[in-house]
Structures are given as structure tokens and as C-alpha cells.
Amino acid sequence: MYMMKDIVRDGDPVLRKIAQPVKFPLSDSDKQLAANMMEYLIKSQDPQFAQKHHLRAGVGLAAPQVGISEQMAAVLVPEDDRSVDSEDKAQDKKPQYALKITLINPVIISNSIQKAQLFEGEGCLSVDKDIPGYVPRSARITIRYQDFSGTTQTIRVKNYPAIVCQHEIDHLKGHLFYDHINKNDPFKKADDTIII
């Protein structure tokens, strides 16, 4: 599986390249890439494992972040604690996910006019320093992507999962989250923006 040493850091040219489309049928190396990216996310969200192996917790990982310039990204968004009854959590030790998906050749085909921003701003496994500021995203998006068999699928996501997906798709276009921060007024908030 990937460790923090395998995550490409800001400044590496691969993070600023437009990633190449993934070809089908998937090669063994692409299947392994998908499995390794998702495994990193799962293990990084396990507090004990993450602490032992010095992993930064992640909710998304794109292929360019591990040095592979291909249009593939893994997304693993935990279920919001507030939406899960504490009694249910005690009985069910298995993690619950609001979104668990591998996006291959993803394209955002529609997005809401309404914006959403994370209250604490965004971070990135590839960016070691804290860069404060709001990152405006669409509150709702529809993504067209391919699954492991190459079949075209569409998915609609909103709020936090939508922000995560947009962050990862940005990686496939050579963009980093801080590119979107208003340089003159980092915490500028547009009207009708959802703060998450």
C-alpha cells in the first residue's frame, strides 16, 4: 500500500500536468493503482493505523498524487457523525461511508450555481503547508465517469462529498485547491454560499 513517502508533494511537475485518460480494459497496473489508492484512504482514516504508520488522514487521492499522470481518483468520505445514531455506531464497528468510489476518466457534466465552501478551508495530502482561505466549489454536481469494467456511469453528489470530488478532479487537470483562493480577500464569501 502507499505510505506518506509515496505521496508526491507540491512542486513536482506531475501535479501540474493534465492527466491522460485511462484506457480499457484496465491493465493490471491500473487495477493495482485503484486498489492502492483506496487502501491508503481506508487505512489513513483508521486512527490507530494512521498514527502507527504516520499517515495523514485523507478523503480523496488522485493518481497524479502518487506520480501517475492518469485520470483516476479514489474518494472515501466518512458518514457524518451527526447523521448516525450513537447507539448504532456502538453496535456497528464497521466504518460507514457517505461516498466510496473510484472515479475513472471523470467529467463534471453539470453543477449548481449555488456555491459551497469548507469552514476551515481545504487541505491536501500533496500540500504540506496550511494555506488559509475559502475554496469556492459548486454545492451540487453531476459526474460522468467510467467504472472498472469501462461502463459509463453518472453520479450526483452534494455538499461535502461534492467538494471532495471537485478537489480530486482538479488534480486530474493540474490544479491545486489554493489556485481557487481569492488572493486579495482569502475569506471572501459570495452571497448564498453554503459553509460546511
GIPE-V957154 format. One record per pair of residues at least 12 apart in sequence whose ideal C-beta (glycine too) atoms are under 10 Angstrom apart, sorted by the first residue. I is the first residue (numbers start at 1). J is the second residue. If there is no record, write none. Layout:
I,J ; I,J
This chain:
1,35 ; 1,36 ; 1,37 ; 1,38 ; 1,39 ; 1,40 ; 1,42 ; 1,43 ; 1,44 ; 1,53 ; 1,55 ; 2,33 ; 2,36 ; 2,37 ; 2,39 ; 2,40 ; 2,41 ; 2,43 ; 2,44 ; 2,55 ; 2,61 ; 2,65 ; 2,66 ; 2,125 ; 3,40 ; 3,43 ; 3,44 ; 3,53 ; 3,54 ; 3,55 ; 4,40 ; 4,44 ; 4,50 ; 4,53 ; 4,54 ; 4,55 ; 4,56 ; 4,125 ; 5,54 ; 6,36 ; 6,40 ; 6,65 ; 6,66 ; 6,67 ; 7,40 ; 7,55 ; 7,56 ; 7,58 ; 7,61 ; 7,65 ; 7,66 ; 7,67 ; 7,124 ; 7,125 ; 7,126 ; 7,128 ; 8,62 ; 8,64 ; 8,65 ; 8,66 ; 8,67 ; 8,68 ; 8,125 ; 8,126 ; 9,65 ; 9,124 ; 9,125 ; 9,126 ; 9,127 ; 9,128 ; 10,124 ; 10,126 ; 10,127 ; 10,128 ; 10,129 ; 10,131 ; 10,176 ; 10,178 ; 11,126 ; 11,127 ; 11,128 ; 12,64 ; 12,65 ; 12,67 ; 12,126 ; 13,64 ; 13,69 ; 13,174 ; 14,63 ; 14,64 ; 14,65 ; 14,66 ; 14,67 ; 14,68 ; 14,69 ; 14,126 ; 14,171 ; 14,174 ; 15,62 ; 15,64 ; 15,65 ; 15,67 ; 15,69 ; 15,124 ; 15,126 ; 15,127 ; 15,171 ; 15,174 ; 15,175 ; 15,176 ; 16,64 ; 16,173 ; 16,174 ; 16,175 ; 16,176 ; 16,179 ; 17,64 ; 17,69 ; 17,172 ; 17,173 ; 17,174 ; 18,64 ; 18,69 ; 18,71 ; 18,172 ; 18,173 ; 18,174 ; 18,175 ; 19,62 ; 19,63 ; 19,64 ; 19,68 ; 19,69 ; 19,70 ; 19,71 ; 19,72 ; 19,73 ; 19,105 ; 19,169 ; 19,171 ; 19,172 ; 19,173 ; 19,174 ; 20,63 ; 20,68 ; 20,69 ; 20,70 ; 20,71 ; 20,105 ; 20,172 ; 21,70 ; 21,71 ; 21,72 ; 21,104 ; 21,105 ; 21,146 ; 21,172 ; 22,34 ; 22,63 ; 22,68 ; 22,70 ; 22,71 ; 22,72 ; 22,104 ; 22,105 ; 22,146 ; 22,150 ; 23,70 ; 23,105 ; 23,150 ; 24,104 ; 24,105 ; 24,146 ; 24,148 ; 24,149 ; 24,150 ; 24,151 ; 25,148 ; 25,149 ; 25,150 ; 26,72 ; 26,104 ; 26,146 ; 26,148 ; 26,149 ; 26,150 ; 29,68 ; 29,70 ; 30,63 ; 30,68 ; 30,70 ; 30,72 ; 30,104 ; 30,148 ; 31,148 ; 33,63 ; 33,66 ; 33,68 ; 33,70 ; 33,72 ; 33,74 ; 33,102 ; 34,63 ; 34,72 ; 34,73 ; 34,74 ; 34,102 ; 34,103 ; 34,104 ; 34,148 ; 35,74 ; 35,102 ; 36,61 ; 36,66 ; 36,74 ; 37,58 ; 37,60 ; 37,61 ; 37,62 ; 37,63 ; 37,65 ; 37,66 ; 37,68 ; 37,72 ; 37,73 ; 37,74 ; 37,75 ; 37,76 ; 37,102 ; 37,168 ; 38,61 ; 38,74 ; 38,75 ; 38,76 ; 38,100 ; 38,101 ; 38,102 ; 39,61 ; 39,74 ; 39,76 ; 40,55 ; 40,56 ; 40,58 ; 40,61 ; 40,65 ; 40,66 ; 40,74 ; 40,76 ; 40,125 ; 41,55 ; 41,57 ; 41,58 ; 41,59 ; 41,60 ; 41,61 ; 41,74 ; 41,75 ; 41,76 ; 41,77 ; 41,78 ; 41,97 ; 41,100 ; 41,125 ; 42,58 ; 42,74 ; 42,76 ; 42,95 ; 42,97 ; 42,100 ; 43,55 ; 43,57 ; 43,58 ; 44,56 ; 44,57 ; 44,58 ; 44,59 ; 44,61 ; 44,76 ; 44,125 ; 45,57 ; 45,58 ; 45,59 ; 45,76 ; 45,77 ; 45,78 ; 45,95 ; 45,97 ; 46,95 ; 55,125 ; 56,123 ; 56,124 ; 56,125 ; 56,128 ; 57,78 ; 57,123 ; 57,125 ; 58,74 ; 58,75 ; 58,76 ; 58,123 ; 58,124 ; 58,125 ; 58,164 ; 59,74 ; 59,75 ; 59,76 ; 59,77 ; 59,78 ; 59,97 ; 59,98 ; 59,99 ; 59,123 ; 59,125 ; 59,160 ; 59,161 ; 59,163 ; 59,164 ; 59,165 ; 59,167 ; 59,168 ; 60,73 ; 60,74 ; 60,75 ; 60,76 ; 60,77 ; 60,99 ; 60,101 ; 60,103 ; 60,124 ; 60,125 ; 60,161 ; 60,163 ; 60,164 ; 60,165 ; 60,166 ; 60,167 ; 60,168 ; 60,169 ; 60,171 ; 61,73 ; 61,74 ; 61,75 ; 61,76 ; 61,124 ; 61,125 ; 61,126 ; 61,168 ; 61,171 ; 62,74 ; 62,75 ; 62,103 ; 62,106 ; 62,124 ; 62,125 ; 62,126 ; 62,167 ; 62,168 ; 62,169 ; 62,170 ; 62,171 ; 62,172 ; 62,173 ; 63,104 ; 63,168 ; 63,171 ; 63,172 ; 64,126 ; 64,168 ; 64,171 ; 64,172 ; 64,173 ; 64,174 ; 65,124 ; 65,125 ; 65,126 ; 65,168 ; 65,171 ; 66,125 ; 66,126 ; 69,172 ; 69,174 ; 70,104 ; 70,105 ; 70,172 ; 71,103 ; 71,104 ; 71,105 ; 71,106 ; 71,107 ; 71,145 ; 71,146 ; 71,169 ; 71,171 ; 71,172 ; 71,173 ; 72,102 ; 72,103 ; 72,104 ; 72,105 ; 72,106 ; 72,145 ; 72,146 ; 72,168 ; 72,172 ; 73,101 ; 73,102 ; 73,103 ; 73,104 ; 73,106 ; 73,145 ; 73,164 ; 73,165 ; 73,167 ; 73,168 ; 73,169 ; 73,170 ; 73,171 ; 73,172 ; 74,100 ; 74,101 ; 74,102 ; 74,103 ; 74,168 ; 75,97 ; 75,98 ; 75,99 ; 75,100 ; 75,101 ; 75,102 ; 75,103 ; 75,106 ; 75,143 ; 75,157 ; 75,161 ; 75,164 ; 75,165 ; 75,167 ; 75,168 ; 75,169 ; 76,95 ; 76,97 ; 76,98 ; 76,99 ; 76,100 ; 76,101 ; 76,102 ; 76,164 ; 77,97 ; 77,98 ; 77,99 ; 77,100 ; 77,101 ; 77,157 ; 77,159 ; 77,160 ; 77,161 ; 77,162 ; 77,163 ; 77,164 ; 77,165 ; 78,95 ; 78,96 ; 78,97 ; 78,98 ; 78,99 ; 78,100 ; 78,160 ; 79,95 ; 79,96 ; 79,97 ; 79,98 ; 79,99 ; 80,96 ; 80,98 ; 80,159 ; 80,160 ; 80,196 ; 81,96 ; 83,96 ; 83,98 ; 84,96 ; 97,161 ; 98,157 ; 98,159 ; 98,160 ; 98,161 ; 98,164 ; 99,155 ; 99,157 ; 99,160 ; 99,161 ; 99,162 ; 99,164 ; 99,165 ; 101,143 ; 101,145 ; 101,147 ; 101,153 ; 101,155 ; 101,157 ; 101,161 ; 101,165 ; 102,145 ; 102,146 ; 102,147 ; 102,148 ; 103,143 ; 103,144 ; 103,145 ; 103,146 ; 103,147 ; 103,153 ; 103,155 ; 103,165 ; 103,168 ; 103,169 ; 103,172 ; 104,145 ; 104,146 ; 104,147 ; 104,148 ; 104,150 ; 104,152 ; 104,153 ; 105,144 ; 105,145 ; 105,146 ; 105,150 ; 105,152 ; 105,172 ; 106,143 ; 106,144 ; 106,145 ; 106,146 ; 106,153 ; 106,155 ; 106,165 ; 106,168 ; 106,169 ; 106,172 ; 107,142 ; 107,143 ; 107,144 ; 107,145 ; 107,152 ; 107,154 ; 107,169 ; 107,172 ; 108,138 ; 108,141 ; 108,142 ; 108,143 ; 108,144 ; 108,145 ; 108,162 ; 108,165 ; 108,166 ; 108,169 ; 109,141 ; 109,142 ; 109,143 ; 109,144 ; 109,145 ; 109,154 ; 110,138 ; 110,140 ; 110,141 ; 110,142 ; 110,143 ; 110,144 ; 110,154 ; 110,156 ; 111,137 ; 111,138 ; 111,139 ; 111,140 ; 111,141 ; 111,142 ; 111,143 ; 111,162 ; 111,166 ; 112,137 ; 112,138 ; 112,139 ; 112,140 ; 112,141 ; 112,142 ; 112,158 ; 112,162 ; 112,194 ; 113,138 ; 113,139 ; 113,140 ; 113,192 ; 114,138 ; 114,139 ; 114,140 ; 114,158 ; 114,190 ; 114,191 ; 114,192 ; 114,193 ; 114,194 ; 115,134 ; 115,135 ; 115,136 ; 115,137 ; 115,138 ; 115,139 ; 115,189 ; 115,190 ; 115,191 ; 115,192 ; 115,193 ; 115,194 ; 115,195 ; 116,134 ; 116,135 ; 116,136 ; 116,137 ; 116,138 ; 116,139 ; 116,140 ; 116,158 ; 116,159 ; 116,160 ; 116,162 ; 116,163 ; 116,166 ; 116,193 ; 116,194 ; 116,195 ; 116,196 ; 117,133 ; 117,134 ; 117,135 ; 117,136 ; 117,137 ; 117,139 ; 117,163 ; 117,180 ; 117,187 ; 117,188 ; 117,189 ; 117,190 ; 117,193 ; 117,194 ; 117,195 ; 117,196 ; 118,134 ; 118,135 ; 118,137 ; 118,160 ; 118,163 ; 118,164 ; 118,167 ; 118,177 ; 118,195 ; 118,196 ; 119,134 ; 119,195 ; 119,196 ; 120,132 ; 120,134 ; 120,195 ; 120,196 ; 121,133 ; 121,134 ; 121,135 ; 121,177 ; 121,178 ; 121,181 ; 121,186 ; 121,187 ; 122,134 ; 122,135 ; 122,137 ; 122,163 ; 122,164 ; 122,166 ; 122,167 ; 122,176 ; 122,177 ; 122,178 ; 122,180 ; 122,181 ; 123,167 ; 123,177 ; 123,178 ; 124,167 ; 124,168 ; 124,170 ; 124,171 ; 124,176 ; 124,177 ; 124,178 ; 126,171 ; 126,176 ; 126,177 ; 127,176 ; 127,177 ; 127,178 ; 129,178 ; 131,176 ; 131,177 ; 131,178 ; 131,181 ; 131,186 ; 132,178 ; 132,181 ; 132,186 ; 132,187 ; 133,177 ; 133,178 ; 133,180 ; 133,181 ; 133,182 ; 133,183 ; 133,185 ; 133,186 ; 133,187 ; 133,188 ; 134,180 ; 134,181 ; 134,182 ; 134,185 ; 134,186 ; 134,187 ; 134,188 ; 134,189 ; 134,190 ; 134,193 ; 134,195 ; 135,163 ; 135,166 ; 135,167 ; 135,170 ; 135,176 ; 135,177 ; 135,178 ; 135,179 ; 135,180 ; 135,181 ; 135,182 ; 135,186 ; 136,163 ; 136,166 ; 136,180 ; 136,181 ; 136,182 ; 136,188 ; 136,189 ; 136,190 ; 136,193 ; 137,159 ; 137,160 ; 137,162 ; 137,163 ; 137,164 ; 137,165 ; 137,166 ; 137,167 ; 137,170 ; 137,177 ; 137,180 ; 137,193 ; 137,194 ; 137,196 ; 138,157 ; 138,158 ; 138,162 ; 138,163 ; 138,165 ; 138,166 ; 139,157 ; 139,158 ; 139,159 ; 139,162 ; 139,163 ; 139,192 ; 139,193 ; 139,194 ; 139,196 ; 140,156 ; 140,157 ; 140,158 ; 140,159 ; 140,162 ; 140,194 ; 141,155 ; 141,156 ; 141,157 ; 141,158 ; 141,161 ; 141,162 ; 141,163 ; 141,165 ; 141,166 ; 141,169 ; 142,154 ; 142,155 ; 142,156 ; 142,157 ; 142,162 ; 143,155 ; 143,156 ; 143,157 ; 143,162 ; 143,165 ; 143,166 ; 143,169 ; 145,165 ; 145,169 ; 158,194 ; 159,194 ; 159,196 ; 160,194 ; 160,196 ; 162,196 ; 163,177 ; 163,194 ; 163,196 ; 166,180 ; 167,180
